Amino acid sequence: MSRRAPNLLTIPSSAPFLATLADALLDGRLVEGFAPRGDPLALASATVFLPTRRAGRLLGEALRARMAGGVTLLPRIVPLGDVDEDALAFAESFTDPPRAVPPTTRRLALASLIRRWRRLLAGDDGRVAVAAGPGAEFALADALAHLIDEMAAQEVPWERLDTLVPGQHDRYWDMALDFLKIARDFWPAQLAELGAVDASVRRDRLIAAEAARLAGLPDAGPVIAAGSTGSMSATARLLAAVAHLPRGAVVLPGLDLHLDARSWDVLTDDEAPAFSHPQYGLALLLRRYMRVDREAVRELAPPAPYGRERLLSEALRPVASTEAWASLPERLGAGEIDVALAQVGLIEADDAREEALAIAVALREVLEVPGRTAALITPDRDLARRVAAELLRFRVRIDDSAGEPLSESVPGRFARLVADVCHEELAPVPLSALLRHVLARFGLERAALDAGADALEMMVLRGPRPAAGASGLVEAVAAFSPSAYHPSDPRAGMDEDARARAAALAGRIARGLAPLLALGQGEHAFGALLEAHRAAVQAAWSGPDAGAPEDETALAELARAFDAMAEGAAQAPAMTLADYAAALPLLLADRPVRPPLLAGARLRILGPLEARLVSVDRVVLAGLVEQTWPAAVRTDPWLSRPMRAALGLEAPERRTGLSAHDFVQGCGAPELILSHPRKLGGAPTVPSRFLQRLEAVSGEGRWKAAIARGDRFRRLAALIEEEPAAPRIARPEPAPPVELRPRRLSVTEIETWLRDPYTIYARHVLRLRPLDRLDEAPGAAERGTAIHEALGAFAEAFPEALPADPEAVLLDYGRQAFRPLEAFPAEHALWWARFERLVPRYIGWERSRRALTRRVFAEQAGRMSLAGGRFTLTGRADRIEQLRAGGLAIVDFKTGAVPTAKQTAAHYSPQLPLEAAMAARGGFPDVPAEEAAALVYVRLGTAELKEVSAVDRDETALGLGASTLERLEGLVAAFENPSRGYASLARPMFRGRFGDYDHLARVKEWSTGGEGEE
């Protein structure tokens, strides 16, 4: 038989909740006649409901610590759950409800339904685009699952959908309503086929069964429910049942006993309830389920001397009564506000990086005093991870109870890489990332895999991409030839062992990933993709030393994730491999990987819900900006606000009220630090409304004092990152011994020698060659090479007279020259089209030139000795023409920028003058040794073909060649001086354009500060 009046108590936010609860339970202040402090066996007869399992463990520790000898039989501690809990289990013998449908199975089934709906809409009206791609489909599936749970928790029957009149809303909402009516019939039938129910339905049934069981046992042992706000209807009824038991008690967290009666009544006003107020849930619980006034609730412990309960009550009072702030000084008094804010600091960080470091400093400071504890409370998981990373500066690991999503764990990223590599058909960038992953083995020891990966990367992954798929990779390795590369290129020196390692690894990759690679075309059953992916992950991971102990938890969770996806595979939509790879992060993200609990940890990261009952010495409430705390009120994609209201669903602002309650509970710590960034992602932020209201009631002077206390942590953070002043480094100018300096350069390298001697030093003294980038697409250099090859072959074949159909012949040579670029269809199509447009213009130019020449010499290699034979100049001329009027014309084709005559006259673009000097001395064996009469650049542009003379009107080709050669002789002699160094960027054409070796010369460091050119 139940009592007439419920037994209701509350613990203020400034009192340690679990410690107060434990003392009250042991001392008999919860249930009359039950005071088991001296009897270690008596506690076993009690049942305690708490919101989370973590709170249950902490209460057990508190009870043991308070019993003599630390030994006792604990009460039955049951995790009650709250709005964010997925499943509950109360009585082990209660098996009436069917099993809960696994979350992954439900997600896949609902995504499949949405996929079919989207395709049906697209078929009926091609202009309709709904949930395109797996990301949008899973997002809509999650929103639908949330709506299903919400309808169950608030006990809203699906039949009410029929009361919504189509045509009264936007077309989208009518389509959504039609779909919800389909889902209303589809989902129960699907559950019946699976023999399961929604987890939320099973939870509510279990709660109802427990409430009924307790109500039927009037002589049941003491039953206490503590820490819950009763935000779900089923939970609220259970709390009511417990409160009315003869030996029952309900302990509410942080009930506001200071808010005036008029404002309290406003919270649950039928016309305009204050959903966003922190006390809304508790007020609704007392009014609707307990049917008592607030005065019926007893305070189990007084607020702490520094207690902020009254100040926060005023700050967060309902909007309808904020006019009471005008009389706040009379009602509260300056002294009470001063005490409440004395240990409050506010960190106003410039950005998220500074906020994280300042918080880390504030947490680290706590460790300076033995026994003190601190916690970071924030809903922003990115900020929590940043703080954990910043604490590693101090070699401090923080206990993060939330862990990290499986998708972001080491094994999760590995599984995602395997899928990405296969759907991109072994593209070099993801394949290289997979081979370098810490879990990758492919049946080899780590050292052997690294050696094979090094060779494979050097041979085929850098530079142009090999053909797609396993066969393309294997064939590219087989076709590799070191002789195809310049002797200074690292690839030219690769021995047989390196090539064998690369070939063996390519074979292992092809065999291991073959099942998943085979599914690269078309749609496949989700189960087939999953099975092939799991086999590929196993093949890529298996090896002699695979896996590290710190990854075991995540590896086990990954295995469970694969099992869960396999269980629901029959419900999933068919997918392409690309869609599967895109969906995988979403399917893994909702599975947390939690590290083992750090016993006795003094620093913790807590979510707002679990922090509700945890007490520490210093609390940091961080991420206090709008859209984060409180979170943005998201629009339901299935129901508009009017539709939700018509169905009887709570407004989305209800979540704001829960966030506000969590904020108030977090403010109960002895030392409180509030934190927010002024900018996020470069955009200004708006401080949380909770902060703004607290500032409004605190007063300008007190708020500035709180900011000053918080600035101390910002200053300490700035000191950590402050670097001592260092002198600016000088421009490098290495001077190697003369015998190590190059004695042979090409005519094109002479310009480099003049403008940037350091490049010559790096290339010829250090013998460093820049590596091709991974999967480097062909660029202007490859296009220019193809055009030069085609024009050169054409001129070599017809040195004196053009063929009958020169355009067709040149196109044939072009096809051969452009054939290597066919592996890049987009670039080939663009550049070949441009070449086709160039051919008529080029043939027209060729006809005009042939009228002036007797013979054309194409692609001529030459050399010339200088400085008494101590230096050799080499070169390859694009075209040398023997003119009918006498002399030679040196012609160079340019697909890029053309040097001006002034640059050539100043000897900064010496290529053509030096080739002219070489030709005059007989440096080209096949070309008559004659003086140059013309130096010509031909600009092969996309819109025009333009001929540009390299000789200024005041000079001749002969004189320019002689003066340039004289300048080169002087340069050679100058660098034979051991003290002459190879300066970086001595005379660059463009200071902002960097070369292949500028990072070695640290150009970006020494060039700052306005140093002028030499």
RANOR-V405422 format. One record per helix or strand. SS is the DSSP state (hx for helix, st for strand). FROM is the first residue (numbers start at 0). LEN is the number of residues. If there is no record, write none. Layout:
SS_FROM_LEN, SS_FROM_LEN
This chain:
st_7_4, hx_16_11, hx_41_4, st_46_4, hx_52_14, hx_67_3, st_75_4, st_98_2, hx_102_22, hx_133_20, hx_157_6, hx_170_24, st_195_2, hx_198_17, st_222_4, hx_232_11, st_247_6, hx_260_7, hx_279_11, hx_293_3, st_297_4, hx_308_7, hx_318_14, hx_333_8, st_343_6, hx_351_15, st_373_4, hx_380_14, st_398_2, st_403_2, hx_405_3, hx_409_14, hx_427_9, hx_445_16, st_461_1, hx_468_11, hx_481_3, hx_489_4, hx_495_22, st_522_2, hx_525_16, hx_548_19, hx_568_3, st_574_2, hx_576_13, st_591_2, st_602_4, hx_609_4, st_617_4, st_624_1, st_626_2, st_630_1, hx_640_7, hx_653_13, st_670_7, st_678_2, st_682_2, st_686_1, hx_688_10, hx_699_22, st_732_2, hx_737_3, st_743_3, hx_746_9, hx_756_9, st_773_1, hx_779_18, hx_805_18, hx_824_26, st_852_14, hx_866_3, st_870_13, st_887_7, hx_900_5, hx_910_10, st_931_9, st_944_5, hx_956_18, st_981_2, hx_1002_4
